Amino acid sequence: MTTNVPPEYTKAELRYRSTSNLDEKLEALKEMMVLVPKHKGTERLRVDLKKRLSKLQEEIQKKPKQTKVSTQAWEHIERAGAGQVVLVGLPNCGKSSLLAAVTHAKPEIADFPFSTFTPTVGMMTFEDVQIQLIDLPPFSEFAEPWVYNLVRQADIVAMLIDLSQPAPEDSVMEGLDYLEKANIKVVGPKNFDKSFPGPGVMRKGQIIATKADAPAPEPTEALKTLQEMYGEEYPIVAVSTHELEKLNGMRRALFEILDVVRVYSKKPGQPASKEAPYILPRGSTMLDVAKAIHHDLAESLKFARIWGSAEFQGQRVERDHVVQDGDIIEVHS
């Protein structure tokens, strides 16, 4: 009986057989197990793959130092910029293409699934700030624990959904299910609770619908279905890596979900420095701004003058004054 394995399976099998590195063999074997069709003709093959996986995992466990060195760098990625966003989704949803389109990162981009094995970091520009994007390996039953560790540490979970595929709404449900099993609850920004008691963690979610430039009417109808099913809970933005306007809309959407403000400082009698704003959580006070500038300044702060959200420009405010996005402040100590 024929197995009818897809070409992607054959490529994964070639990688499995051509490498002597146990970790690389493990990744290729996991990919093979995901790609192998599930029908009567592949029963024997699937049993064989499971046996090989079990044996390979035993070999790797005998070399804990090698495994630890290869994965420890991915357990934590230092946050940079205005916030950290992880790009997640099912295989071939367009994460790597999106990362390459909006950052200077150069992830591996391929037509076959599971081309992403390690996290790829890039910095995306929005106006005068940078937002950190992390492209993670796709969801699957064989995803490594560090993938979910990085999701837990992020500010935003951006789930990418391919509009060119049938029933993309099912991909949302499947992705959320993987996260729930890892004790990660992803909610829309309006339902986010900083003091979430658990179990697990809560993170803000954003749906990014990719390949919006695919031939109509599929993307239009698919996007409409996504909006009807998930639009009340999650912000949804449709993008195409070939359309700058749509990409700029995504940049703004992610910045707004981060819920931060940009504050600029100036010295008395001098213009404001607009090159590197201080980034603070929304609701921050003038005292928080002083701490961000220098910890000693917070102790000596007497008052400040503010341009932007004040009733009049250069208004004197006290240390408990709440700053707004775009404010210019002049600290007096």
FENRALIN-V92387 format. One record per pair of residues at least 24 apart in sequence whose C-alpha atoms are under 6 Angstrom apart, sorted by the first residue. I is the first residue (numbers start at 1). J is the second residue. D is the distance in whole Angstrom. If there is no record, write none. Layout:
i:I j:J d:D
i:I j:J d:D
This chain:
i:1 j:41 d:5
i:2 j:41 d:6
i:3 j:41 d:5
i:3 j:42 d:5
i:5 j:36 d:6
i:8 j:112 d:6
i:9 j:35 d:6
i:75 j:146 d:5
i:80 j:132 d:6
i:81 j:130 d:5
i:81 j:131 d:5
i:82 j:130 d:6
i:82 j:131 d:5
i:83 j:131 d:5
i:84 j:132 d:5
i:84 j:154 d:5
i:84 j:155 d:5
i:85 j:133 d:5
i:85 j:154 d:6
i:85 j:155 d:6
i:85 j:156 d:5
i:85 j:157 d:6
i:86 j:133 d:6
i:86 j:134 d:5
i:86 j:157 d:5
i:86 j:158 d:6
i:87 j:134 d:6
i:87 j:135 d:5
i:87 j:158 d:5
i:88 j:136 d:6
i:88 j:159 d:5
i:89 j:138 d:5
i:89 j:139 d:6
i:89 j:159 d:5
i:89 j:160 d:5
i:90 j:138 d:5
i:90 j:139 d:5
i:91 j:138 d:5
i:93 j:161 d:6
i:93 j:162 d:5
i:101 j:241 d:6
i:126 j:251 d:6
i:156 j:204 d:5
i:156 j:205 d:6
i:157 j:205 d:5
i:158 j:205 d:6
i:158 j:206 d:5
i:158 j:207 d:6
i:159 j:207 d:5
i:159 j:208 d:6
i:160 j:208 d:5
i:160 j:209 d:6
i:161 j:209 d:5
i:161 j:210 d:6
i:162 j:209 d:6
i:162 j:210 d:5
i:163 j:210 d:6
i:163 j:211 d:6
i:163 j:219 d:5
i:163 j:222 d:6
i:164 j:219 d:6
i:169 j:226 d:6
i:188 j:233 d:5
i:188 j:234 d:5
i:206 j:234 d:6
i:206 j:235 d:5
i:207 j:236 d:5
i:208 j:236 d:6
i:208 j:237 d:5
i:208 j:238 d:6
i:209 j:238 d:4
i:210 j:239 d:5
i:210 j:240 d:6
i:211 j:240 d:5
i:212 j:238 d:6
i:212 j:239 d:6
i:212 j:240 d:5
i:213 j:240 d:6
i:261 j:325 d:4
i:262 j:325 d:5
i:262 j:326 d:5
i:263 j:326 d:6
i:263 j:327 d:5
i:263 j:328 d:6
i:264 j:328 d:5
i:265 j:328 d:6
i:265 j:329 d:5
i:265 j:330 d:6
i:266 j:330 d:5
i:267 j:330 d:6
i:283 j:322 d:6
i:284 j:322 d:6
i:285 j:320 d:5
i:285 j:321 d:5
i:285 j:322 d:4
i:285 j:323 d:6
i:286 j:319 d:5
i:286 j:320 d:6
i:286 j:321 d:6
i:287 j:319 d:5
i:300 j:333 d:5
i:301 j:333 d:4
i:302 j:332 d:6
i:302 j:333 d:5
i:303 j:332 d:5
i:304 j:330 d:5
i:304 j:331 d:4
i:304 j:332 d:5
i:305 j:329 d:6
i:305 j:330 d:5
